[in-house]
């Protein structure tokens, strides 16, 4: 009878950069969303000024 003696490969230890990378992605996504909202607000402001609804 043959028994399977293969072991699952050991996971490499987590690098300390993992949390920095995740935090960087979080900050990047947040900055991108703020930038997009700024552009949308500028477009709305331009459109409102074009139709005479703002100064």
C-alpha positions in Angstrom: 0.0 0.0 0.0 1.4 3.4 -1.0 0.8 6.3 1.2 0.9 9.9 0.0 3.7 11.6 1.8 3.6 14.8 -0.1 3.1 17.8 2.0 1.4 21.0 1.0 3.9 23.6 0.1 4.6 25.9 3.0 3.4 29.5 2.6 6.1 32.0 2.5 6.1 34.5 5.4 4.1 37.6 4.7 6.3 40.5 3.7 6.1 43.6 5.8 5.3 45.5 2.6 1.8 43.9 2.4 0.1 46.3 4.7 1.8 49.3 3.0 0.7 48.1 -0.4 -2.9 47.7 0.9 -2.8 51.1 2.5 -1.4 52.6 -0.7 -4.2 51.1 -2.8 -6.8 52.4 -0.3 -5.3 55.9 -0.5 -5.0 55.7 -4.3 -8.6 54.7 -4.7 -9.7 57.4 -2.3 -7.7 60.1 -4.1 -9.0 59.0 -7.4 -12.6 59.1 -6.2 -12.1 62.6 -4.7 -10.5 63.8 -8.0 -13.5 62.4 -10.0 -16.0 64.1 -7.7 -14.1 67.4 -8.2 -14.2 67.1 -11.9 -18.0 66.3 -11.8 -18.6 69.3 -9.5 -16.7 71.5 -12.0 -18.8 70.2 -14.9 -22.0 70.9 -12.9 -20.8 74.3 -12.0 -19.9 75.1 -15.6 -23.4 73.9 -16.8 -25.2 75.9 -14.1 -23.2 79.0 -15.1 -24.0 78.4 -18.8 -27.8 78.4 -18.1 -27.6 81.3 -15.7 -28.2 79.6 -12.4 -25.1 80.8 -10.6 -22.9 83.9 -10.6 
